[in-house]
Amino acid sequence: MPNVKDCPGFETFGADVQRAREAVKMSRRELAEKVGIDPRYLANIELCGTIPSVPVVMQLIRICKLPAERCFNPES
C-alpha cells in the first residue's frame, strides 16, 4: 500500500479529509459507511498517511468536497 511519501500531491490528503469531516460534524464511522470502508482504514488514511485506492479517493473527494486538482495536479 503506497504511503504519502510515495505520492506527491497527497501530503495533506488525510488531514484534509479529517478537517472536512470534522467541519460538518461527521464521525469517522459515518464517513467510512458512506464510502464503504472500515472506520479503522479511514483512521489510517487520516492519521497515518495511507493512500487509498482511486475509487476510495474519489469518494472521499466527492463527499468531503475536497479540491481534486490539489491531489492530482500538485503543481497547480
N, C-alpha and C positions, 0 to 999 in steps of 0.2 A: 504494500500500500504506500503510495507516494506521501511525502511529507512536505511541509511548506517550503523548506529549503530547496526542494527539487522543482518547485512550480512558481516561477516569477509571476507576480500579479496576485497571488493568493496569500501574501504575507499577513494580511489583516482579515482574511475571509472569515475565520472562526469568530474573531472578536466582533466583526461587523454583524454576523448572524446573531450573536448573543445580544449585542446592543439593540438591534432591531426587534428581536423577540421580547426583550425586557421593556422596550419603549411602548409596546402595545399590551404589556402585562400578560403575556402568554407564557405558560410554563414550558419547560423543556419537554415534558411528556406530551403536552398538547401539540407542539410543533412537530415533534417526532411522529405522532399519529397522523398528522396532516400530510407529512412527507412519506410516511410508510416505512420508517426506520425505527430501530430500537433507541430509546432515550439515552442509553449508555454510549451508543455510536454518535449521537448528536453531541453528547458531552465531550467525546474525543475530538470532534470537529471544532467545537467552540473553544476548548481548553488546551488541547494537545497539538493542534496544528495538523490533524489528519485531513487529508484532501479526499473528499468522497468522489464517487463516480459522477460522470457528466449528468446523468438523469437526476441524481440527488442534488447536485449543484444547481441545476436549472430549477428544480422545485423550490429550493431554499431562496434562490434569487427572486423567483416569482412571488412566493408567499411573504418574504421579508421585504420585498420591494427594494432590492439592492441594485446598484448600477452594474449591469453585466460587463460593460466595457472596462471597468476597473480590473476585473479578473482576467478577461480575455484579451485585453489590449493595454497592458500596464504602462506603456509609453505615453498614452494619451492623458 
